[in-house]
Amino acid sequence: MTPHTRIHLIRHGQVEGFSQPRYNGQADVALTDVGIEQYHVLKERLADKPISACYTSDLGRCMAGAGIICREFGIDPVFRPELRELNIGAWEGLTWQEIKERWPAEWRARLDDLVNYRVPEGENLLDVQARVMPVIAEIIERHNGHEVLVVGHGGVNRIILLNAIGAPLAGMFNIEQSYGCYNIIDYYADNRATVKLLNG
């Protein structure tokens, strides 16, 4: 069997304010009771996996879940600020409706060029890719042949998954990442990757 590194990639659990579409970005939003329960469900689902390390965004909604799951394995999560969600700048914490009302032209510009458009004081998808993917490469190299947990965000996870299947960043919203979802990616020595599970 060809040796590979397996990343168990999860999105943080449900957060407060979830009922209205909004951009939380790098704001530290609290988990709901459902969000915390989602981590406990993931802990049970992962219990029989030989996970030897965990890397997580250093935002609270990810760190909390990494702590819940890592206790099961007796490992300490490694906090990586590079795994934070897209910095959405001036739009942080606002609902989509509020943004459309206050910045209609900018909202349209972002929809027209999702990859390159940078929200005022924020990042674009190329910026996020440039900070996230070197960390993933580092994890794969450091834990060659092992299984690793990565706790991330909707946008960050989509970028990792698109990279794995060789798809362009413009396809960002062709992939769903629900709160508390579970993905599996196998990385091989020849730079090939296979997504074994998506939005589970």
C-alpha positions in Angstrom: 0.0 0.0 0.0 1.4 3.4 -0.9 2.3 5.4 2.2 0.4 8.6 2.7 -0.3 11.4 5.3 -4.0 11.7 6.2 -5.4 15.0 7.3 -8.7 14.8 9.2 -10.0 18.4 8.4 -12.9 19.7 10.4 -14.8 23.0 10.5 -15.5 24.6 13.9 -18.9 24.1 15.4 -22.0 26.4 15.1 -21.4 29.9 16.4 -23.6 32.6 17.8 -25.4 34.7 15.2 -25.5 31.7 12.8 -29.1 32.3 11.9 -28.2 35.3 9.7 -25.6 35.0 7.0 -22.7 37.1 8.1 -18.9 37.5 7.9 -17.3 36.8 11.2 -13.8 36.8 9.8 -11.2 36.9 12.5 -13.5 38.1 15.2 -13.6 35.7 18.2 -17.2 34.6 18.0 -18.6 32.2 20.7 -19.8 28.7 20.0 -23.5 27.9 20.7 -24.4 24.8 22.8 -25.1 23.1 19.5 -21.5 24.0 18.3 -20.0 22.5 21.5 -22.1 19.3 21.0 -20.9 19.0 17.4 -17.3 18.8 18.7 -18.4 16.0 21.1 -20.0 14.1 18.2 -16.8 14.6 16.2 -14.7 13.3 19.2 -16.7 10.1 19.2 -16.4 9.8 15.4 -12.7 10.2 15.5 -12.1 8.1 18.6 -10.8 5.0 16.7 -8.5 7.0 14.4 -4.7 6.9 15.1 -4.4 10.7 15.3 -1.0 11.7 16.5 -1.1 15.5 16.2 -3.5 18.4 16.0 -3.1 21.8 14.4 -5.8 24.5 14.8 -6.6 28.1 14.1 -5.9 30.2 17.2 -9.4 31.6 17.2 -11.6 30.5 20.2 -14.2 28.7 18.2 -11.5 26.3 16.8 -9.3 26.1 19.9 -12.2 25.1 22.1 -13.1 22.2 19.8 -9.4 21.1 19.4 -9.2 20.9 23.2 -12.3 18.7 23.4 -11.1 16.3 20.8 -7.4 16.3 21.7 -8.2 15.2 25.3 -9.4 11.9 23.7 -6.0 11.3 22.2 -3.8 12.7 25.0 -2.2 15.2 22.7 -1.9 19.0 22.9 -3.2 21.1 20.0 -0.7 23.4 18.2 -2.2 26.8 17.7 -1.4 28.4 14.3 -2.6 31.9 13.5 -2.0 31.2 9.8 -5.0 28.9 9.9 -7.4 31.8 10.9 -10.4 32.6 8.7 -10.2 35.2 6.0 -9.7 38.7 7.4 -12.8 40.4 6.1 -11.6 43.8 7.2 -14.3 46.5 7.5 -17.0 44.0 7.0 -16.2 41.9 10.0 -19.1 40.9 12.2 -21.7 42.4 9.7 -24.5 40.5 8.1 -24.6 40.1 4.3 -27.7 42.4 4.3 -25.9 45.1 6.2 -22.9 44.9 3.8 -25.1 45.1 0.7 -26.9 48.2 2.1 -23.7 50.0 3.2 -21.3 48.9 0.4 -23.4 47.9 -2.6 -20.7 48.6 -5.2 -18.0 46.8 -3.2 -20.3 43.8 -2.5 -20.9 43.5 -6.3 -17.2 43.9 -7.0 -16.4 41.0 -4.6 -19.0 38.8 -6.2 -17.6 39.6 -9.6 -14.0 38.7 -8.6 -14.0 36.5 -5.6 -10.3 35.6 -5.9 -8.7 39.0 -6.3 -11.1 41.5 -4.6 -9.8 42.6 -1.3 -12.3 44.0 1.2 -11.1 47.4 2.7 -8.6 46.6 5.5 -8.9 42.9 4.7 -7.6 40.0 2.7 -8.4 38.3 -0.6 -8.4 34.6 -1.3 -4.9 34.7 -2.7 -3.7 36.2 0.6 -5.3 33.4 2.6 -4.0 30.7 0.3 -0.5 32.2 0.7 -0.6 31.8 4.5 -2.6 28.6 4.8 -1.0 26.3 2.3 2.6 26.5 3.5 1.3 25.4 6.9 -0.5 22.4 5.4 2.7 21.5 3.4 4.7 21.7 6.7 2.2 19.5 8.5 2.4 16.9 5.7 6.2 16.9 5.7 6.5 16.8 9.5 4.0 14.0 10.0 4.8 11.9 6.9 2.8 8.6 7.0 0.7 9.6 10.0 -2.8 10.9 10.6 -3.3 14.5 11.8 -6.3 16.6 12.9 -6.7 20.1 11.5 -9.4 22.4 12.9 -10.3 25.2 10.6 -12.9 27.5 9.2 -15.3 27.5 6.3 -13.2 29.6 4.0 -9.8 28.1 5.0 -11.1 24.6 4.6 -12.5 25.3 1.1 -9.1 26.6 0.1 -7.3 23.5 1.4 -9.9 21.2 -0.4 -9.7 23.1 -3.7 -5.9 22.8 -3.6 -6.2 19.1 -2.9 -8.3 18.5 -6.0 -6.5 21.0 -8.2 -9.5 23.2 -8.6 -9.3 27.0 -8.9 -10.0 29.4 -6.0 -12.9 30.8 -8.1 -14.8 27.5 -7.2 -14.8 28.5 -3.5 -18.5 28.2 -3.1 -18.9 25.0 -5.1 -17.8 23.2 -1.9 -20.0 23.2 1.2 -18.5 23.3 4.6 -21.3 23.1 7.3 -20.6 23.8 10.9 -19.0 20.8 12.6 -18.3 19.1 9.3 -15.6 16.4 8.7 -13.3 16.0 5.6 -10.6 13.5 5.0 -7.6 14.2 2.6 -4.8 11.8 1.8 -1.5 13.3 0.6 1.0 11.1 -1.2 4.8 11.5 -1.8 4.3 12.4 -5.5 2.4 15.6 -4.5 -0.9 13.8 -5.3 -3.9 14.3 -3.0 -7.2 12.5 -2.8 -10.3 13.8 -1.0 -11.8 10.7 0.7 -14.6 12.5 2.5 -16.2 16.0 1.9 -18.5 17.9 4.3 -19.2 14.7 6.3 
